Amino acid sequence: GEFKFLLDHNSKTATLVGIEGGLSQNVEIPPYVDTYPVTKIGNQAFLNRRNLVSVVIPDTVREIGSEAFCGCQVLKTVEIPEGVLSIGNAAFMECSFLNDIVIPESVDYIGDRVFSSCKNLYTVTLPSHVEHFGSAVFEWCQSLKSVKLPEGIETLSGTFFSCTSLTEVYIPEGTKSLSLTFHCCDAIREVH
């Protein structure tokens, strides 16, 4: 298949909006189109691409759009580079094969339901501080065992709904309210 880009001549940047035709299992997104850096993976760019196994995101990217990889059910490996600032709503929702992911320190916006229904997500590394942390980020992550949440979160809402394997959560001081955060978390042992 061929990558489809949207070029912005004012900002001289490119957005990856999708792929025409078939898709190989391992995708490496190019950092530049002509001379324009690829700074965004557009909303739904890889939505429901059922054969995508691994993706390498270039370090020119600043934003991963909403539902960008939603429903990529066999996606196992995603490398998110330092430099990404924002991860949109449901960006990796229903990526059932994803085992572990590292969100780099540069990320300060994490949308709603980013990892919802990632049934085999076992470990996740989050930045030490964020400006925005959406609701239900890890709902239905039934393999997730332990999470250290970033500072800067005011409200946790539905964050770990139905995370049935979750045993340990580190919540930083300054987090003001927890709403349905541990609903249906039968295994929870320690909240720090």
C-alpha positions in Angstrom: 0.0 0.0 0.0 0.9 3.6 -0.3 1.0 6.2 2.5 -1.3 9.1 2.0 -0.2 12.5 3.4 -1.7 15.8 3.8 0.8 18.6 3.3 0.4 22.0 5.1 2.2 24.6 3.1 1.9 27.2 5.8 3.5 25.2 8.6 5.5 23.2 6.1 4.5 20.0 7.8 2.9 16.7 6.8 0.2 14.6 8.4 -0.1 10.9 7.6 -3.8 10.4 6.9 -3.9 6.8 5.9 -2.8 4.1 3.6 -4.1 3.2 0.1 -4.6 -0.5 -0.5 -2.9 -3.3 1.3 -0.5 -3.0 4.2 2.6 -4.9 5.1 2.8 -6.4 8.6 5.7 -4.2 9.6 5.4 -0.5 8.9 8.0 2.2 9.2 6.5 5.6 8.8 8.9 7.9 6.9 10.1 11.0 8.7 9.8 13.3 5.7 7.6 13.8 2.6 9.6 15.8 0.1 11.2 18.3 2.6 8.2 18.4 5.0 8.6 16.6 8.3 5.8 14.2 9.2 4.5 15.7 12.5 1.2 14.0 12.9 -0.3 10.6 12.5 -3.8 11.5 11.6 -7.1 10.5 13.2 -8.0 6.9 12.2 -4.9 6.6 10.0 -4.5 2.9 10.7 -8.1 2.2 12.0 -8.9 -1.5 12.0 -5.8 -2.6 10.0 -6.1 -6.2 11.1 -2.7 -7.4 9.8 -0.4 -4.7 11.3 2.1 -6.3 13.6 4.7 -3.6 14.2 5.0 0.1 13.6 8.0 2.5 13.9 7.1 6.1 14.4 9.7 8.7 13.3 11.0 11.3 15.8 9.6 14.1 13.7 6.1 13.1 15.0 4.5 15.4 17.6 1.0 14.1 17.7 -0.8 10.7 17.4 -4.4 11.3 16.4 -7.6 9.9 17.8 -8.2 6.3 17.0 -5.0 6.3 15.0 -4.3 2.6 15.7 -7.7 1.6 17.1 -8.7 -1.9 16.3 -5.3 -3.0 15.1 -5.9 -6.4 16.7 -2.5 -8.0 16.1 -0.3 -5.0 16.6 2.4 -6.1 19.0 5.2 -3.5 18.9 4.9 0.3 18.8 7.9 2.5 19.2 6.7 6.0 20.3 9.7 8.4 20.0 10.7 11.1 22.4 9.3 14.3 20.9 5.6 13.1 20.7 3.5 15.6 22.8 0.0 14.3 22.5 -1.8 11.0 22.1 -5.4 11.3 21.1 -8.6 9.6 22.3 -8.7 5.8 21.8 -5.4 5.9 19.8 -4.6 2.3 20.7 -8.0 1.0 21.7 -8.6 -2.7 21.1 -5.0 -3.5 20.2 -5.4 -6.9 21.8 -1.9 -8.2 21.1 0.0 -5.2 22.6 2.0 -6.5 25.5 4.0 -3.5 26.7 4.4 0.1 25.7 6.6 3.0 26.7 5.1 6.5 26.6 8.1 8.9 26.4 8.7 11.8 28.8 7.8 14.3 26.2 4.1 13.3 26.1 2.0 15.7 28.2 -1.5 15.0 26.7 -3.1 11.5 27.0 -6.6 11.4 25.7 -9.7 9.3 26.8 -9.6 5.5 26.5 -6.2 5.5 24.8 -5.5 1.8 25.8 -9.1 0.7 26.4 -9.6 -3.1 25.8 -5.9 -3.8 25.2 -6.5 -7.2 26.8 -2.9 -8.4 26.8 -1.2 -5.1 27.9 1.0 -6.3 30.7 3.3 -3.3 31.4 3.1 0.3 30.5 5.6 3.0 31.3 4.2 6.5 31.6 5.9 9.9 31.7 6.6 11.4 35.1 4.4 14.4 34.5 1.4 15.2 32.2 -0.9 18.2 31.7 -3.9 16.1 30.7 -4.8 12.5 31.5 -8.2 11.4 30.0 -10.9 9.2 31.4 -10.9 5.4 31.2 -7.4 5.3 29.8 -6.9 1.6 30.8 -10.4 0.3 31.0 -10.7 -3.4 30.2 -6.9 -3.9 30.3 -7.3 -7.3 31.9 -3.6 -8.3 32.0 -2.3 -5.0 33.4 -0.6 -5.7 36.8 1.1 -2.5 38.0 1.1 1.1 37.0 2.9 4.2 38.1 0.8 7.2 37.2 2.3 10.6 36.3 2.1 13.7 38.3 -0.1 16.6 37.2 -3.4 14.6 37.2 -6.2 16.3 39.0 -8.9 13.7 38.5 -8.9 10.0 37.8 -12.1 8.8 36.2 -12.8 5.2 35.3 -9.0 4.8 34.7 -8.8 1.1 35.6 -12.4 0.0 35.1 -12.4 -3.9 34.8 -8.6 -4.2 35.1 -9.0 -7.6 36.8 -5.3 -8.4 37.2 -4.2 -5.1 38.6 -2.5 -5.5 41.9 -0.4 -2.3 42.4 -1.0 1.4 41.5 1.2 4.4 42.4 -0.9 7.6 42.5 1.1 10.7 43.0 0.4 13.2 45.7 -1.8 16.1 44.4 -4.3 13.8 42.6 -7.5 15.3 44.0 -10.4 13.0 43.1 -10.9 9.4 42.1 -14.2 8.5 40.4 -14.9 4.8 39.7 -11.2 4.5 39.2 -11.0 0.9 40.6 -14.4 -0.3 39.6 -14.4 -4.1 39.1 -10.7 -4.4 40.1 -11.0 -7.5 42.2 -7.2 -8.2 42.5 -6.1 -4.7 43.7 -3.8 -5.0 46.7 -1.8 -1.8 47.0 -2.5 1.8 46.2 0.4 4.1 47.0 
